[in-house]
């Protein structure tokens, strides 16, 4: 996908003036609510007519105010997935999936309903109505419907915001796999940096109606570390849970991490760990309440406002911790120095379960031979 | 005990025929007007809205008189109608036109409310999936505003059954030709021995109206459940 745009649009008091030139398969559009993300998505899809500028996709002019070109949405082939799936309530799942499929250009036959519904796990839902589906199922149908229209570009406007964490990260894996399999370039719009990092490598930052910069999502997360109330979020894939001494021991790329017992239904999954929850020691602390103590090498230092980010190589993976520059000087932290990182077992938060343990909830056992006696008998 | 005489039965059948034809004839135009008013902003929208709604507040007699000026043998449309050999006045067709004009705002109003309750993103989604505006109109807007269409049609049908003022001016009150239930009641009320017969037709009028309202209600409930 090659996307070039320069658009101006006035909506009551809000003014959008965005410029962007991007080449690649996926792009994130990151910004707080009210920054103009959805407005821009609507302009790209053709739902509103910009007041000025141009929009080109793979060299084809889709909008140009100078030559008065404004293709209607049905000729752009840019599919849009909304936050609230916007499924057609009077059709079944199959009817929804086929809506765009039946209207795609006839020469396009690379995508079929069976492979898409398999890829999105919808095969068993096809004949159902859409009004009793769960939020995650609805969004998967919406994505399938968009993919089946074989779009040149898939726009997703906060597609995960209305979902709970578990379905959110499940859908991310579905989404990435489906877009890659059917070779569909996408723009992923979100105000969540974690979602953005899991979906794309590159993001354009939008603020107050203008695109301020384009950079890698990783660099963005590092820059945002100081401003974000949760710091930098380390995303860890953990597996092979075993219970030990009231804690859950997980395998992290060959190393071991101890997490609190509340995670015992998750055998493997994704966890987040804030850069604020990692404490660094220069020497091995003899006794410490934190259950995880990892020996790491500092591989990189970066500034984020008044904070300093420390990238650690823990042999089994990389983590980013944050410290104030004063602490860095006192501990003499430079690239190459060896430190000990302490992490509490309760500092990890589960993002998604990829394999769950059967948790059996039972009532307290009452023996049949001695039924509880009613006081009246 | 008074029973229905043949001309009463003719009046009932004619009323039903006029109301049915008027409603069916108005449906496509009403649907289009409702669509334009619900989804489009343009200069002169207020004027169009005013024109459509005018019959709601205008005395039906005024509408009848204006139609007379329009459709009469020396009326504004006379050259067109005469050249096509069409004679409308004092025929049941004139009653249909009168009913259509008077009932039209009720039809448009209900359909428009139905359309305005549709989530705009459904229509936008259909467009981004490759549907042209008329495709979206037929496959998304029409089925989702079915409730409004049913409600509007039944209201208009009921209003047409009772149409009097405009009808008597353009169609007259000819038994067996243009005499509908309200016109027959008017005749009975004016004659000294007509009380019983008038009451009987009133009873039929009430029954018909109630039946339509119940139908209207049950349709509405069915669609609510489906939602």
HADDOCK unambig.tbl for C-alpha pairs under 7 A between the chains (distance, minus, plus):
assign (segid A and resid 45 and name CA) (segid B and resid 128 and name CA) 6.73 0.50 0.50
assign (segid A and resid 47 and name CA) (segid B and resid 124 and name CA) 6.71 0.50 0.50
assign (segid A and resid 73 and name CA) (segid B and resid 127 and name CA) 5.70 0.50 0.50
assign (segid A and resid 73 and name CA) (segid B and resid 128 and name CA) 5.13 0.50 0.50
assign (segid A and resid 74 and name CA) (segid B and resid 127 and name CA) 5.28 0.50 0.50
assign (segid A and resid 74 and name CA) (segid B and resid 128 and name CA) 5.35 0.50 0.50
assign (segid A and resid 74 and name CA) (segid B and resid 129 and name CA) 6.45 0.50 0.50
assign (segid A and resid 74 and name CA) (segid B and resid 130 and name CA) 3.96 0.50 0.50
assign (segid A and resid 74 and name CA) (segid B and resid 131 and name CA) 5.61 0.50 0.50
assign (segid A and resid 74 and name CA) (segid B and resid 132 and name CA) 6.02 0.50 0.50
assign (segid A and resid 75 and name CA) (segid B and resid 130 and name CA) 6.76 0.50 0.50
assign (segid A and resid 77 and name CA) (segid B and resid 128 and name CA) 6.53 0.50 0.50
assign (segid A and resid 77 and name CA) (segid B and resid 130 and name CA) 6.73 0.50 0.50
assign (segid A and resid 78 and name CA) (segid B and resid 128 and name CA) 6.15 0.50 0.50
assign (segid A and resid 79 and name CA) (segid B and resid 128 and name CA) 5.18 0.50 0.50
assign (segid A and resid 79 and name CA) (segid B and resid 129 and name CA) 5.96 0.50 0.50
assign (segid A and resid 80 and name CA) (segid B and resid 125 and name CA) 6.62 0.50 0.50
assign (segid A and resid 80 and name CA) (segid B and resid 128 and name CA) 6.50 0.50 0.50
assign (segid A and resid 86 and name CA) (segid B and resid 121 and name CA) 6.26 0.50 0.50
assign (segid A and resid 86 and name CA) (segid B and resid 122 and name CA) 5.46 0.50 0.50
assign (segid A and resid 87 and name CA) (segid B and resid 122 and name CA) 6.95 0.50 0.50
assign (segid A and resid 88 and name CA) (segid B and resid 122 and name CA) 6.53 0.50 0.50
assign (segid A and resid 100 and name CA) (segid B and resid 129 and name CA) 4.63 0.50 0.50
assign (segid A and resid 100 and name CA) (segid B and resid 130 and name CA) 6.18 0.50 0.50
assign (segid A and resid 103 and name CA) (segid B and resid 130 and name CA) 5.53 0.50 0.50
assign (segid A and resid 103 and name CA) (segid B and resid 131 and name CA) 6.84 0.50 0.50
assign (segid A and resid 104 and name CA) (segid B and resid 130 and name CA) 6.60 0.50 0.50
assign (segid A and resid 146 and name CA) (segid B and resid 129 and name CA) 6.82 0.50 0.50
assign (segid A and resid 149 and name CA) (segid B and resid 129 and name CA) 6.03 0.50 0.50
